[in-house]
Amino acid sequence: MRPVRGWLVRLENAAALDAVVSPVQRVVRKVLAPGRVRDTLHGVDIGHPAHPILVQATIGSLASGTVCDLIGEDRAARRLIGLGLLSAVPAASAGIADWSEQHEQQMRTGLVHWGSNLVALSLYGASLVSRHRGRSTAARRLSLTGLAVLGASGFLGGDIAFRQAGGANHAEQVRHLVGPGWHTVGPVSDFPAGQASRRAVAGVGIVVVRGESGIDVLANECSHLSGPLCDGVLTSSGGDRCLVCPWHGSTFRLRDGAVVHGPATAAQPVFETRVREGSLQVRLPNAG
């Protein structure tokens, strides 16, 4: 498998693909503007990316359709392939939304993943057309070829999700790195009011925001793709103070770390705070 791994690395570093990635990203961001629809496609409401869930219906239906072809169940194959093509619309929409807010290496691999999916869906579509024309042998061949391309595309999707960590919660490890109990951060006077300040606890970056009603502390690395929240913009939403990641615009509520807007789907770890003898102390619930 080493040649395959080498090819994947070359693909993600193929800067020539940026000539296509950049304009397509601009179009996607314009069509899927920040808001409720895009948050739903990202999976904000369910707490993790929606795309991996949605593709199950597409892959399962198309693969099952090909199996039905192999055993001679043409009627079932037609229905399953049709269902797979229909379910590809929401699955692709969620995938494109996620793709448009990723790092350049992930987007390069994702572009080929996206193109491979289009080829696979086109082959399955042609298979349906061939069936209506009575060309059953050609229909089966197109279906089988479509499954092969779909499998290759799925391999690329797995590379983005697992090796490149696209869609993973990049703040999950915080609770395992910060020890239990209270940790002294520094004098309260060191934190300017209304600003995001970066500090560290047990080697883990945190962002401290001092406001009129108290002090809020979150893990500094964004759960989406590890963006530095300390460089973000303070805003408000529904009367709550929020912090916007400078990299991809993920918005987190300061009081509990909840995701207000994606592309992040996992909440940001939030620390409990207290002041002792003029110094800020923090504690992460369930740490260790």
FIKE-568599 format. One line per field, with one value per residue (C-alpha): residue in one letter; x, y, z. Coordinates in nm, 2 decimals. Example, Ala and Ser with C-alpha at 12.3 -4.5 7.8 and 13.67 -1.06 7.14 Angstrom:
2
residu <- [A/S]
X <- [1.23/1.37]
Y <- [-0.45/-0.11]
Z <- [0.78/0.71]
This chain:
288
residu <- [M/R/P/V/R/G/W/L/V/R/L/E/N/A/A/A/L/D/A/V/V/S/P/V/Q/R/V/V/R/K/V/L/A/P/G/R/V/R/D/T/L/H/G/V/D/I/G/H/P/A/H/P/I/L/V/Q/A/T/I/G/S/L/A/S/G/T/V/C/D/L/I/G/E/D/R/A/A/R/R/L/I/G/L/G/L/L/S/A/V/P/A/A/S/A/G/I/A/D/W/S/E/Q/H/E/Q/Q/M/R/T/G/L/V/H/W/G/S/N/L/V/A/L/S/L/Y/G/A/S/L/V/S/R/H/R/G/R/S/T/A/A/R/R/L/S/L/T/G/L/A/V/L/G/A/S/G/F/L/G/G/D/I/A/F/R/Q/A/G/G/A/N/H/A/E/Q/V/R/H/L/V/G/P/G/W/H/T/V/G/P/V/S/D/F/P/A/G/Q/A/S/R/R/A/V/A/G/V/G/I/V/V/V/R/G/E/S/G/I/D/V/L/A/N/E/C/S/H/L/S/G/P/L/C/D/G/V/L/T/S/S/G/G/D/R/C/L/V/C/P/W/H/G/S/T/F/R/L/R/D/G/A/V/V/H/G/P/A/T/A/A/Q/P/V/F/E/T/R/V/R/E/G/S/L/Q/V/R/L/P/N/A/G]
X <- [0.00/0.30/0.26/-0.10/0.00/0.26/0.00/-0.24/0.04/0.12/-0.25/-0.30/0.02/-0.08/-0.09/-0.19/-0.54/-0.58/-0.65/-0.98/-1.03/-1.03/-1.30/-1.52/-1.48/-1.59/-1.90/-1.99/-1.95/-2.17/-2.44/-2.43/-2.40/-2.37/-2.71/-2.95/-2.93/-2.55/-2.54/-2.79/-2.57/-2.26/-2.45/-2.45/-2.78/-2.66/-2.32/-2.10/-2.08/-2.40/-2.23/-2.11/-2.46/-2.62/-2.39/-2.49/-2.82/-2.65/-2.38/-2.60/-2.87/-2.63/-2.42/-2.73/-2.86/-2.54/-2.58/-2.93/-2.80/-2.55/-2.83/-3.07/-3.32/-3.36/-3.67/-3.51/-3.19/-3.38/-3.55/-3.24/-3.03/-3.30/-3.32/-2.94/-2.93/-3.20/-3.03/-2.71/-2.85/-2.86/-2.54/-2.35/-2.48/-2.35/-2.02/-1.97/-2.06/-1.79/-1.54/-1.56/-1.44/-1.14/-0.76/-0.61/-0.47/-0.81/-0.98/-0.74/-0.82/-1.18/-1.19/-1.09/-1.33/-1.60/-1.52/-1.51/-1.85/-1.99/-1.84/-1.99/-2.33/-2.32/-2.24/-2.54/-2.76/-2.65/-2.73/-3.09/-3.11/-2.98/-3.24/-3.52/-3.38/-3.37/-2.99/-2.97/-2.61/-2.48/-2.68/-2.52/-2.17/-2.23/-2.37/-2.06/-1.82/-2.01/-1.97/-1.59/-1.56/-1.78/-1.55/-1.24/-1.41/-1.51/-1.14/-1.05/-1.33/-1.19/-0.85/-0.99/-1.19/-0.94/-0.58/-0.63/-0.88/-1.14/-1.46/-1.29/-1.33/-1.00/-1.07/-1.16/-0.81/-0.82/-1.01/-0.74/-0.45/-0.56/-0.53/-0.82/-0.86/-0.80/-0.51/-0.39/-0.37/-0.25/-0.36/-0.70/-0.55/-0.34/-0.66/-0.79/-1.16/-1.35/-1.05/-0.95/-0.62/-0.43/-0.28/-0.19/-0.29/-0.08/0.06/-0.29/-0.39/-0.69/-0.85/-0.96/-1.23/-1.30/-1.63/-1.85/-2.04/-1.73/-1.46/-1.52/-1.25/-1.25/-1.00/-0.81/-0.79/-1.11/-1.29/-1.33/-0.97/-0.77/-0.79/-0.66/-0.97/-0.75/-0.73/-1.10/-1.37/-1.60/-1.96/-2.31/-2.60/-2.93/-2.80/-2.51/-2.14/-1.97/-1.63/-1.58/-1.29/-1.06/-1.01/-1.35/-1.60/-1.72/-1.90/-1.90/-2.11/-1.87/-2.07/-2.10/-1.89/-2.19/-2.17/-2.39/-2.28/-2.07/-1.87/-1.77/-2.02/-1.86/-1.89/-1.57/-1.44/-1.53/-1.35/-1.51/-1.35/-1.29/-1.08/-0.85/-0.64/-0.66/-0.56/-0.77/-0.81/-0.97/-1.10/-1.21/-1.51/-1.44/-1.08/-0.82]
Y <- [0.00/0.23/0.34/0.43/0.64/0.82/0.89/1.04/1.26/1.38/1.45/1.66/1.86/1.91/2.29/2.29/2.19/2.52/2.68/2.49/2.47/2.85/2.96/2.66/2.75/3.11/2.99/2.74/3.01/3.24/2.99/2.85/3.17/3.15/3.08/2.82/2.60/2.58/2.51/2.22/2.08/2.10/1.91/2.18/2.05/1.69/1.77/1.61/1.63/1.53/1.43/1.08/1.00/1.11/0.92/0.59/0.60/0.68/0.42/0.16/0.20/0.21/-0.08/-0.29/-0.20/-0.34/-0.66/-0.70/-0.66/-0.94/-1.18/-1.08/-0.87/-0.59/-0.44/-0.41/-0.27/0.00/0.11/0.10/0.29/0.55/0.59/0.62/0.90/1.09/1.06/1.18/1.54/1.61/1.40/1.60/1.93/1.85/1.73/2.05/2.27/2.10/2.10/2.47/2.53/2.30/2.33/2.35/1.99/1.85/2.05/1.92/1.56/1.66/1.80/1.46/1.29/1.52/1.45/1.08/1.09/1.28/1.01/0.73/0.89/0.96/0.59/0.48/0.73/0.59/0.25/0.35/0.50/0.18/-0.02/0.19/0.13/-0.25/-0.27/-0.49/-0.61/-0.25/-0.14/-0.41/-0.32/0.05/-0.03/-0.24/0.02/0.29/0.08/0.05/0.43/0.49/0.26/0.46/0.78/0.65/0.56/0.93/1.03/0.81/0.96/1.31/1.21/1.00/1.06/1.43/1.47/1.66/1.67/1.54/1.72/1.89/1.99/1.64/1.58/1.88/1.69/1.42/1.67/1.90/1.75/1.76/2.03/2.40/2.56/2.91/3.11/3.45/3.78/3.90/4.24/4.08/4.03/4.34/4.38/4.30/4.13/3.77/3.67/3.36/3.16/2.80/2.54/2.22/2.30/2.34/2.67/2.85/3.18/3.41/3.68/3.92/4.09/4.30/4.00/3.78/3.58/3.32/3.06/2.83/2.59/2.80/2.56/2.56/2.22/2.26/2.27/2.40/2.77/3.01/3.15/3.41/3.59/3.58/3.85/3.90/3.93/3.86/3.64/3.62/3.83/3.59/3.68/3.48/3.43/3.38/3.17/3.37/3.08/2.96/3.17/2.91/3.09/2.97/3.09/3.19/3.08/2.72/2.67/2.58/2.61/2.90/2.88/2.63/2.49/2.36/2.10/2.00/2.24/2.41/2.29/2.55/2.59/2.68/2.99/3.15/3.42/3.36/3.64/3.84/3.55/3.36/2.99/2.75/2.39/2.17/1.95/1.57/1.64/1.36]
Z <- [0.00/0.02/-0.35/-0.27/0.03/-0.18/-0.45/-0.19/-0.05/-0.40/-0.47/-0.16/-0.24/-0.61/-0.60/-0.97/-0.86/-0.69/-1.02/-1.01/-0.63/-0.57/-0.82/-0.73/-0.36/-0.43/-0.62/-0.34/-0.07/-0.27/-0.33/0.02/0.21/0.60/0.75/0.86/0.54/0.55/0.92/0.86/0.58/0.80/1.08/1.35/1.49/1.53/1.67/1.39/1.01/0.83/0.51/0.63/0.74/0.41/0.19/0.35/0.16/-0.17/-0.14/0.00/-0.26/-0.56/-0.44/-0.37/-0.72/-0.87/-0.66/-0.79/-1.14/-1.08/-0.96/-1.24/-1.04/-1.29/-1.14/-0.80/-0.95/-1.13/-0.81/-0.60/-0.85/-0.89/-0.51/-0.49/-0.76/-0.57/-0.23/-0.39/-0.40/-0.02/0.03/-0.23/-0.10/0.25/0.12/-0.09/0.20/0.41/0.13/0.08/0.44/0.46/0.43/0.08/0.10/0.19/-0.08/-0.35/-0.26/-0.22/-0.57/-0.71/-0.48/-0.60/-0.97/-0.91/-0.76/-1.06/-1.29/-1.08/-1.07/-1.45/-1.51/-1.29/-1.47/-1.81/-1.67/-1.61/-1.96/-2.11/-1.92/-2.07/-2.41/-2.35/-2.35/-2.03/-2.08/-2.13/-1.82/-1.60/-1.72/-1.66/-1.31/-1.22/-1.35/-1.16/-0.84/-0.90/-0.94/-0.64/-0.44/-0.55/-0.46/-0.12/-0.06/-0.12/0.11/0.38/0.33/0.38/0.69/0.87/0.75/0.69/0.98/0.78/0.99/1.30/1.63/1.67/2.03/2.16/2.30/2.53/2.81/2.80/2.81/3.09/3.43/3.68/3.94/3.94/3.75/3.80/3.48/3.60/3.75/3.64/3.57/3.29/3.08/2.90/2.92/2.59/2.43/2.36/2.53/2.47/2.76/2.83/3.09/3.11/2.77/2.62/2.47/2.61/2.52/2.80/2.74/3.03/3.02/3.24/3.37/3.43/3.26/3.00/2.90/2.61/2.45/2.20/1.90/1.71/1.70/1.33/1.20/1.49/1.41/1.68/1.85/2.03/1.69/1.64/1.66/1.95/1.86/2.00/1.90/2.07/2.36/2.42/2.37/2.10/1.95/1.57/1.45/1.21/0.97/0.86/1.06/1.31/1.59/1.95/2.24/2.52/2.82/2.72/2.40/2.19/1.81/1.70/1.33/1.14/0.98/1.32/1.45/1.79/2.09/2.21/2.55/2.81/3.14/3.48/3.63/3.97/4.11/4.41/4.56/4.23/4.01/3.75/3.80/3.56/3.57/3.29/3.39/3.33/3.25/3.28]
